[in-house]
Amino acid sequence: MERRITLFLLGFCWAGSHLQAQDPQFSQYYAAPLYINPAFAGSETSPRFILNYRNQWPNLEANFETVSFSADYFIASANSGIGLIFTRDEATAAGYRSQNIGLQYAYELSLNESYKMRVGMDVSYFMRDYQFYRFTFGDQLAIFEQTGVLPPLSQENGLDNRQYVNVSTGALLYSDKYWVGISAHNMNRPRQDILANSEESRLPVRYDVQVGARFPLSRYEDWRDQYRPGYKEKSITTTLLYKKQGSFDQLDAGVYLTYEPVVFGLWYRGLPVKTYRTGLTNNESLIALAGFRFGSMALGYSYDFTISAIGPNSGGAHELSLRYLLKTQPRYGQKRRLRGGLPCPKF
């Protein structure tokens, strides 16, 4: 039985290295800012709380569900942002579950009147479970025929989970209209397998590059307008997010229309100039977003229309985001207290 378990674990880890070679992702990536770059910690003018939920391929047995909660705050006296993030990712059919909690710190530096820079770091503790009790092996059935008791695989071998520390860093340069950021995740390349001496299953470093521009539709709009009574944002924002992890890379490109209180977005995910297999184009999804901003809260829903080889029968992906700002607004004109907020979209 031990030999069969070992063979199964080798196969499971080989599959896991392919299925989990890429970290979980959110289509509404700016609704999960601490997830894509720790330099976003404390980037809002008020304490911020965010909840994200994603259900990918709901029509397939091998679907993925991801939940994330984050909270962050800017400490003006120290020019620093602090953040807390919790993420849970589960592939039920594969018996796989990952949970992590991380602490983030970011420092903000004013380069001149127009541009600021932020650098950040995240240290997270991961717990990954491989639920072998969901599976039954032939050797277990043979023992059952002899004893009438089905032995629990995971309890017998103690090989059903792994814990590790993960380190990520990031940097962000921005003005009131433009921004560019870069982040590196899994920098210490922790092992994600459950075999003691497997080096091949180390998580590859994930690099993210974020670029965007916000174009106000109001003629005289600038970042200070957000403090005026009754201010309603009207803008068009273009964004690019490029991700590379191991041999996989991906581009998200899209546009947002904000006409507060409503927000609409449309973007494309894929990289058609690169193919992983002959005759198979690298197109993944077309994504549509509808959001609503009311006071201190923002609610967004997006749907991924699958255009990859998996096809529309997968059910695409549903995603929800909820953001709440605990506003402590200063009076308009108090420049000592005012901070130019990031021009990034909220979804």
N, C-alpha and C positions, 0 to 999 in steps of 0.2 A: 504493500500500500504506500510506503514511503516513496518508492520510486515513482509511482503514478502521481503522487502529490507534487514531487519535484518537477516532473515533466509538465504538469498542469501549471505550476507557478511560473516556470520558464515561459510557457506559451502565453499565460495571462500577462506577464510583465512585458513580453514582446508586443502584445496587442496594446497594452497600456501605454507603452512608449510611443506608439503611433497615434492612438486615440487621444492621449493626454499630452502629446508633445507640444500642443498649443494650449496655453492657459485659457480659461473661460473668457468670454468677451461680451460686451454690451453694445447693442446698436446705438443706443442713446449714450454715447461715450462721455459727452459733456454733462450728462445727468449723473455720471459716476466719476467725477474729476479726481478724487483721491485714488481711484483704482488705476487710472491711466498714468498718473504722474504725481509723486508725493510733493512736488513743488507747488501744487494747487492747495495744499493745506493752509487754511486761514486766508484764502484769496478773496473771500467775500468781505463786505464791510460790516457784517453782523454774524453772530454765531449761526451755524448752518447745520441742519439735520437732513439726511437723504436716505430714502429707502428705494431699492431697485429690485425688480423681479423679472426673470426671463425664463420662458419655456420654449426650448428649441426642439423642433420636429415632434410636436405633440401627437401626430398620427402614427408615429413609429414606436415600436416597443423600446427601441434603443434611443429614447429621448434624453435630453439633458435639462435639468432645472437648476437655476442659479439665483440665489438671493444675496443681497448685499445691503448692509447698513453702515452709514458713516456719519461722523459728527466732527466739526472742526471750528476753530476759533482763532481770531487774530489778536495778538497781544501787542498793542500799539507801543507801549513803553519799551519793548524789546525788539520791535520790528520783526516779530516772529509769529509764525502760525503753528498751531499744534492740531493734530488730528487723530482720530480713532476710527478704524475700519474693521468690520467683520464680514466675511464672505463664506457662503456655503454653496458647494457645487455637487450635484448628485446625478449619477447615471444608474438608474434603478435596475435596468435589465442586466447590466454588467456587474452589479453588486459593488459599485464603487461610490465612495463619498469622501469629499474633502471639505474641511472647515479650517478657517484661519482667522486670527485676530492680530491686528497690527497697530503699532504706534508710529506716528509721523511727526516730523519737525521740518519747518521751512523757514528760511531767513530771507527777508526782503530788503533789497538795496536800491535806492534811487540813483540812477546814472546821471540823469539831467531832468529838466522840467517835463520832458516828453516820455522818457523811457525808464522802466524799472526792470530789475532782474530778481528772480527768486531761485534759490537752490534748496532742494529738499532731500530727505532720506526717510525710508520706511524700514522698520524691523518687525517682521511678522513671525508668529508661531503657528505652524501648520500641523494638522492632525488628519491623516488619510486612513480610511478604513476600507478594507477589501472583505466584503461580507461573504465568505466562503460557505456559510451555513445555507445560502440560497441554492448551492449546487450539491448534487448527489453523484458519487462515483461508484463504478462497478465493484470495487473492493469493499466499499461500505455496504452495498447490497449483499455481497457474499457473507459478510460478518452478520448482517441482519438475518440471513437465512439460518445461520448457525446459532445465534444467540437470541434473536427476536428483538434486539435493540440496535438502532441505527446510530453508530458512533458520530459525534459532532466533529467535523473536520477541523474547524478553526480552533476549538478548545484543545484538541489533541496536539496540535502543532504550534500554537501560539504565534502564528505568522499572519495575523489578520490586520495589522495596523502599523503605521510608521509616523513618527513625529520628527519635525525638524524646524530649524530657524531659517528664514529667508530674508535676504537683504536687497533693497532696491534704492536707486537714487534717481534724481531728476533735476532739470534746470528749465527755466522759463524766462523769456525776454518778451516784454509787451509794452504797448502804448495804449491810448484810449481807442485805437482803431485796429491795430494789428498785433499778432502774437506768433511766436514760434517757440516750441518746447521740444525737449528730448528726454527720454527716461530709459533706464536700464533696469530690468527686473531679473530676479534669480541670479544676482551677481555672484553669489557664493556657490552656485550650481549644486544645490542639495540633491541627495538621492531620493527618488520617489518610490522605489521598489520595496519589497519586503524580503529580498534575499540579501544576506549580510555582505557579500563580497561583489556585488554587481556594480561595476562602474559605468556600464553602458546606459543605465537608466537615469543618470544624472540629468536634472532639468536643464535644458539649454537656456542661455540668456535670451531674454526677450527685449528687443529694442523697439521703442515707440517714438515716432516723430509727429508732432502736432503743429499744424500751420493753419492760420485763418485770418480773415479780414472782415470787419464789420463796417457797413456803409449806411449811415443814418439817412432816413427818408425825410426828416425834418431839416430844414435849411441850416438852422443855427444850433443844432443839437450838439452838446458835448457831454462829458461824463458828469459834470456838476449838475446837469439837469435832473438827474435822478433824485436830487434832494428838494426839488421844487414841489410844492403842493399840487396834487393832481397830475403829476407827470405820467405820461403813457409812452412807452418805447415804440418807435416805428423804425424798423431797420431791415436790411438784407445782410445776411452773414454767410460767407463761403468758408468751408472747412475742408482740410485734408488730414487724414490720419494714416500713417504708414507704419506697419508692424512687421517685424522680422523675428522669427524664432526658429533656430536650427535651419533646416532646409526649406522652411515655409515662410512666405511673405505675403502680404495682403495690403490693399489700399482701400480706404473708405473716403469717398469724395462726394460732397453734397452741398446743399444750399438750404438756408432757413429764412423764412419770412416771418418777422415779428410785427404784429399790429395789435399791440396789447389791448385787450387781455388774451388774444389768441395767437398761437404760434403754429406754423405749418413747416414741415421739412420733407425733403426728398433727396436721397442719395443712393450711390451705387457702391457695392462691395465686390472686389475682385482685382485681378491684375492681368488683363487680357494679353499684354505683351509677353507674358511668361507662361509656359506650359509645363506641367509636371509629367505629362504622358502624351505621346504622339496622338494628335487628333482630338485631344481633350482640352478645350479652352478653359482658362482660369477665371470663370465668372461664377459668383456665388449668390448674390442677392440684390434685389432692388428693395429699398426700404422707404416706407412712408410713415410720417409722424404727424400727429395732431396733439397740440398741447393747450393748456389753459392756465393763465396766471391770474391769481386773485389775491390781492393784498400780499401777505407774507408767504403764501403758498403757491406752488406750481405743480400741476399734474400733467403727465404726458403718457401717451400710448403710441406705440409703433408696431408695425408688422413687417416682417421680412418675407418678401415674395421670392421663393427659392428658384433660381435659374441655373443651378448647377446640375450635374448628372443625377443627383438624388431626386430631383423633380418636385413638382408641386404636391404630389401625394404625401410628402413628408409633413405637410401642415405648416411649413415655414417656421416662423418664430413669433411669439407674442411677447411684448415687453412693456412693463409699467414702471413709471418713476414718480416719486412723490418727494417734493422738497419743501422744507419749512425754514424761514429765516426768522430768528428771534431779534427783531429790529430794535436797535437803540439809536434812532436817527439823531444826528446833530442838526443844529439849525443851519440853514443855508447861509453860506458866506464865512463860516468858521473854518478857514483854510488849515489851521493847525490840526483840526480833527478830521478833515475830509481826506479820503484816500481814493485815488482813481481806481475804480473797480475794473476787473478784467472784461474785455469786450466779448469774451466767449459766449456762445448761446447757453441756455440753461438746460438743454436736453441733448 
